[in-house]
Amino acid sequence: MSFKTKQYHLPRKVKAFQFLIKDLGYSMKEAQRLIDRKRLIVNGKPLLKKSASISGDVGVIQFVPNTQNLQPIFQTPDFALFDKPSGVLIHPNNHATEYSLTHEIKYLFGPRANITHRIDKETSGLVIVAKDRKSERQIKRAFEERKIKKGYLAFVKGYLDKPLFIDEPILKNRDFSEVKLKVHIHADGKPSQTNIVPLQYFPEQNITLVEALPLTGRQHQIRLHLFHVKHPIVGDPIYGVSTAVAADYLDGKLSEDERIKLTSASRLMLHANWIDFSYANRYKIYTKVDFASKINLCQKIPL
């Protein structure tokens, strides 16, 4: 479990905030969030009134990080870069999540370390982690101002021999009556642009290795844009399959064998390969992966 309750006994009344900040070392913001999320338990009941004084048996539900010994590929005193494996969540989904990249970075760097941006669970590759709140604010601001550039590698279905510039707005889905797709192409969506550069064609599998260069940072942008131009990413169980298959995947009903048969891979074949940014110095960092060698993960795709 990601969360455990640490027990305390307070013989005399003390302000809840004083206990959390002075005795346990929380910041004011962290203490407010903990109470808002009903993680301060006083004599068996969640504390609801922030200004209350507390005494007696007090439980604090705390995030307890686990480790799988994933180490950063590069770090400074302020930030670190991880090459996240496919299948690892960025953040816990709920209290039952056993492991995520958040677990690892808080285990390594402490409770104030935070991830500065997201990639999908099934996408592998580079993620920047801030070791403290100051560096977190600075890196997140650079993302918001589009000062950080990223490059991805992907296997896509079909033959692609010319660069593509995909300029299609992306809108968050509000209608989950048919399928729980998070985003779709729509004229009312936010501007979204992706450059696609073909690198190598594999005729036996009928797939193309491409570099994807997102100019904006919308959720599922590369996946949705490539699906829109009829070159869905190999292994994508949401974009490029029927609504029924996507629903089965999202509901946890799609077996690995079925997924391989329908999408030609057991994972999403998308990898965050390099990142270019400045933090005191200029950095352009690549992963060591030879993504083209992963062709053996892809099944032959019929024409």
C-alpha positions in Angstrom: 0.0 0.0 0.0 1.2 3.6 -0.7 -0.4 5.1 2.4 0.0 4.0 6.0 -1.3 5.5 9.2 1.3 6.7 11.8 -0.1 6.9 15.3 0.5 9.5 17.9 -0.9 10.2 21.4 -1.3 13.9 22.5 -2.0 14.1 26.2 -2.9 17.9 26.0 -4.8 19.9 23.5 -2.8 21.6 20.7 -3.8 23.3 17.5 -3.9 20.8 14.6 -1.8 23.1 12.4 0.8 23.5 15.2 1.1 19.7 15.6 1.5 19.1 11.8 3.9 22.0 11.2 6.0 22.3 14.4 6.0 18.6 15.5 5.9 16.8 12.2 7.6 19.3 9.9 4.8 19.8 7.3 4.6 23.1 5.5 1.4 25.2 5.9 0.3 24.1 2.4 1.0 20.5 3.1 -0.9 20.6 6.4 -3.9 22.2 4.7 -3.9 19.6 2.0 -3.6 16.7 4.5 -6.6 18.0 6.4 -8.6 18.7 3.2 -8.0 15.1 2.2 -9.2 13.8 5.6 -5.8 12.3 6.4 -5.7 13.6 10.0 -7.6 11.2 12.2 -8.5 12.3 15.7 -9.9 9.7 18.1 -11.1 7.6 15.2 -12.7 10.3 13.1 -11.2 12.5 10.2 -10.7 16.1 11.3 -12.9 18.4 9.4 -12.3 21.8 11.1 -8.9 23.2 10.3 -8.8 25.6 13.2 -9.6 22.8 15.8 -7.4 21.9 18.7 -6.8 18.2 19.0 -5.8 15.7 21.7 -5.9 12.0 22.4 -5.2 9.4 19.8 -4.1 11.0 16.5 -3.4 9.2 13.3 -1.7 10.8 10.3 -2.2 9.0 7.0 1.1 9.4 5.2 2.5 8.5 1.8 5.1 5.8 2.3 7.3 5.4 -0.8 8.5 2.1 -2.1 11.5 1.5 -4.3 12.3 -0.8 -7.2 15.9 0.6 -7.3 15.2 2.8 -10.4 18.1 5.2 -10.6 18.3 8.6 -12.4 20.4 8.6 -15.6 21.5 12.2 -14.9 21.2 14.5 -11.9 22.4 17.8 -10.4 21.8 19.1 -6.8 18.5 20.6 -8.1 16.9 18.0 -10.5 17.2 14.5 -11.9 16.2 12.8 -15.1 14.8 9.3 -15.1 14.3 6.9 -18.0 10.9 5.6 -17.0 10.0 2.1 -18.0 6.8 1.4 -19.9 4.1 0.2 -17.5 5.2 2.5 -14.6 2.7 5.2 -13.5 4.0 8.7 -13.0 1.7 9.3 -9.9 -0.3 6.7 -7.8 -3.8 6.2 -9.1 -5.2 5.7 -5.6 -4.2 4.5 -2.1 -3.8 0.9 -3.4 -1.1 1.8 -6.0 1.9 -0.2 -5.0 4.5 1.6 -7.1 4.9 4.6 -9.3 7.7 7.0 -10.3 6.5 9.2 -7.5 7.3 6.4 -5.0 10.9 6.2 -6.3 11.7 9.9 -6.4 10.4 10.5 -2.9 12.2 7.4 -1.6 15.5 8.8 -3.1 15.1 12.5 -2.6 12.5 13.0 0.1 8.9 14.2 0.4 9.5 17.6 -1.4 10.8 16.0 -4.6 8.2 16.2 -7.4 7.7 15.2 -11.0 7.5 18.3 -13.2 5.6 16.9 -16.2 3.7 13.7 -17.3 4.1 11.0 -19.8 1.6 8.1 -20.1 1.9 5.0 -18.1 2.8 2.9 -21.2 5.1 5.5 -22.7 8.7 4.9 -21.7 11.5 7.5 -21.6 12.7 10.8 -20.0 11.0 12.5 -17.1 12.4 15.5 -15.2 12.2 15.4 -11.4 12.7 18.5 -9.2 14.4 17.8 -5.9 12.8 20.8 -4.1 10.0 23.3 -4.5 12.1 26.1 -6.0 13.5 24.0 -8.8 10.0 22.5 -9.3 8.5 26.0 -9.9 11.2 27.0 -12.3 11.1 23.8 -14.4 7.3 23.9 -14.5 7.3 27.5 -15.6 9.7 26.6 -18.4 7.3 23.9 -19.6 4.4 26.4 -19.5 6.4 28.9 -21.5 7.4 26.2 -24.0 11.1 26.6 -23.4 11.6 22.9 -23.0 11.8 20.8 -26.2 11.2 17.0 -26.3 11.7 14.4 -29.0 9.9 11.0 -29.1 10.4 7.8 -31.1 7.5 5.7 -32.2 6.6 2.7 -34.3 3.6 3.6 -36.4 1.5 1.4 -38.6 2.0 1.6 -42.4 4.5 3.2 -44.7 5.5 6.8 -44.1 8.2 8.4 -46.3 7.6 12.2 -45.9 7.6 14.5 -42.9 4.2 15.5 -41.6 3.1 18.6 -39.8 -0.1 17.8 -37.9 -2.0 20.9 -36.8 -5.3 19.7 -35.2 -7.0 21.1 -32.1 -7.5 18.7 -29.2 -10.5 18.8 -26.9 -11.0 17.1 -23.5 -13.8 14.6 -23.7 -16.9 15.4 -21.6 -19.1 12.5 -22.9 -18.1 9.2 -21.4 -21.4 7.4 -22.4 -19.7 5.3 -25.0 -16.1 5.1 -24.1 -13.8 6.8 -21.5 -11.5 8.5 -24.1 -9.9 11.5 -22.5 -9.4 13.6 -25.6 -10.4 13.9 -29.3 -9.9 16.1 -32.3 -12.4 18.9 -32.3 -12.6 22.5 -33.7 -13.4 23.8 -30.2 -10.2 22.2 -28.8 -6.9 23.8 -27.8 -4.3 24.4 -30.6 -2.0 21.4 -30.9 0.9 20.8 -33.3 3.2 17.9 -33.9 6.0 17.4 -36.4 6.6 13.8 -37.5 9.8 12.7 -39.2 10.1 9.2 -40.7 13.4 7.4 -39.9 13.1 3.8 -41.1 10.6 1.6 -42.7 10.3 -2.1 -41.8 8.5 -3.8 -44.7 8.1 -7.2 -43.1 6.0 -5.7 -40.3 4.7 -2.8 -42.4 5.6 -0.3 -39.8 7.7 2.9 -39.8 10.0 4.2 -37.1 9.4 7.9 -36.7 10.5 10.8 -34.6 7.7 12.8 -33.1 8.4 16.4 -32.1 5.4 18.0 -30.1 5.3 21.8 -30.3 2.5 21.8 -27.7 1.9 19.6 -24.7 -1.6 18.2 -24.8 -2.6 15.0 -23.2 -2.3 12.0 -25.6 -1.2 14.5 -28.3 1.2 12.3 -30.3 -1.0 9.3 -30.0 -4.1 11.1 -31.2 -2.4 13.1 -33.9 -0.9 9.9 -35.4 -4.2 8.1 -35.3 -5.8 11.1 -37.0 -3.5 10.8 -40.0 -4.1 7.1 -40.2 -0.7 6.0 -38.8 -1.6 4.9 -35.2 1.1 3.9 -32.9 1.8 0.2 -32.7 0.4 -1.3 -29.5 -2.1 1.5 -28.8 -5.2 0.0 -27.3 -7.2 3.2 -27.4 -6.5 5.1 -30.6 -6.6 2.9 -33.7 -8.9 0.2 -32.4 -12.7 -0.1 -32.2 -14.7 1.6 -29.5 -15.5 -1.8 -28.0 -11.8 -2.8 -27.8 -10.8 0.6 -26.3 -13.6 0.1 -23.7 -12.4 -3.4 -22.8 -8.8 -2.1 -22.3 -9.9 0.8 -20.2 -12.1 -1.5 -18.1 -9.2 -4.0 -17.6 -10.9 -6.7 -19.7 -8.4 -6.9 -22.6 -6.0 -9.8 -22.2 -2.4 -9.5 -23.3 -2.9 -12.0 -26.1 -5.9 -10.2 -27.4 -4.0 -6.9 -27.3 -1.1 -8.3 -29.3 -3.5 -9.7 -31.8 -5.4 -6.4 -32.2 -2.7 -3.8 -31.8 0.5 -5.8 -32.8 2.3 -5.3 -29.5 1.9 -5.8 -25.7 2.9 -2.2 -25.0 2.6 1.3 -26.5 5.6 1.7 -28.8 6.2 5.3 -27.9 9.4 6.5 -26.2 10.5 9.9 -24.9 14.0 9.9 -26.3 15.5 13.3 -25.7 14.9 16.6 -23.9 16.4 20.0 -24.4 16.2 22.6 -21.6 18.1 25.2 -19.6 18.6 25.3 -15.8 21.6 27.4 -15.0 23.2 25.5 -17.9 22.0 24.2 -21.2 21.2 20.5 -21.3 20.2 18.2 -24.1 20.0 14.6 -22.8 19.2 11.4 -24.7 18.3 8.0 -23.5 20.6 5.1 -24.4 17.9 3.0 -26.0 18.2 1.8 -29.6 14.5 1.9 -30.2 14.9 0.4 -33.7 16.1 -2.8 -32.0 12.7 -3.2 -30.4 11.2 -4.2 -33.7 11.0 -7.8 -32.3 8.3 -6.5 -29.9 6.1 -5.8 -32.9 4.1 -8.5 -34.6 3.7 -8.6 -38.4 0.9 -6.2 -39.3 -1.3 -7.2 -42.3 -1.7 -4.8 -45.2 
